[in-house]
């Protein structure tokens, strides 16, 4: 940390601390937002690969779903909508079944 302070005191590099191009990106902006249509890629076996070595040949023990969670996030508005849509659909299905039951009894 003291080495970094020395670098920032240098006139040539003092603008680096104030320049937004060099700031670290916040977590919520770093991840790509995806909607509910692609939700299955987090838990579907088709998207899961188990790696035994990394790109340099060193042994590792992780899966591709960890990478997916690292780079993608479900959009909050879609996840809220999907929950409310699911509740509405179940209510509508129940109402339709009751209506059909009455219609069949009349005929």
ABEGO torsion letter per residue (X at the ends): XAAAAAAAABAAAAAAAABAAABBBBAAAABBBBBAAAAAAAABAAABBBBABBAAGBBBBBBAAAAAAAABBBBAAAAAAAAAAAAAAAAAAAAAAAAAAAAAAAX
